[in-house]
Amino acid sequence: MEASADGLTVHVRERAVDGAANEGLVKALAAHFGVAPSRVEIVRGHASRIKRVEVDE
């Protein structure tokens, strides 16, 4: 993961097939922030490379 003024850049190994990349993103962010994956929600950009994600504490 890389932080920048524009946001956080996350690289996942999963391919963008059947939602696998989105699931990988959720798991990576959950691990990074120390929360359960159920606390991470993709709010916008499900089918895009740029996403808006909400992490609930």
N, C-alpha and C positions, 0 to 999 in steps of 0.2 A: 504494500500500500504506500502511496505517496500523497502527502498533503501539499496543497498549493492554495493560492488565493482564490482560485476558481472552485475548489472543493477537494474531494478525496478521489484519487485514482486507484482503482482496485483491479487487479488482473486475476482472472480465474482460469483454471485448466479445463473446466467443463465447456463443451461446445454448446452453441445456441440451438439446441434441438430439444423439443418437448419441454422447454422451461428449465433445462438442466443448468444453464449458465445463471439464470436468475436464482435458482436454489443455491448454487455455489456462492453467489454474491451474498445472499442472506446469511449463509453459514459463516462466511469469512467476516462479515461485519459483526455478527453476533459474537464471534470469538474475540475480535478486536476490542469491542466495547464491553465484553464480559457480561453479556445478557443472553437470555434464551433466544433461539431463532424465532420463536413466536412473537418476540418483542420488536422484530425488524420487519418493516413493511415497505414494499416498493409502491410508492404513491403515484408516480408518473414515469412513463417510459418503458413499460414492460417489453415492448418489441424494439427498443432502441438501445444504442450503445450508451447514450447519456440518460441517466435515471435520476429521479428524485426519490430519496429514501428517508423514511422516518424511523428513528430508534426510540422506543419508549423505555424509560428507566424502570 
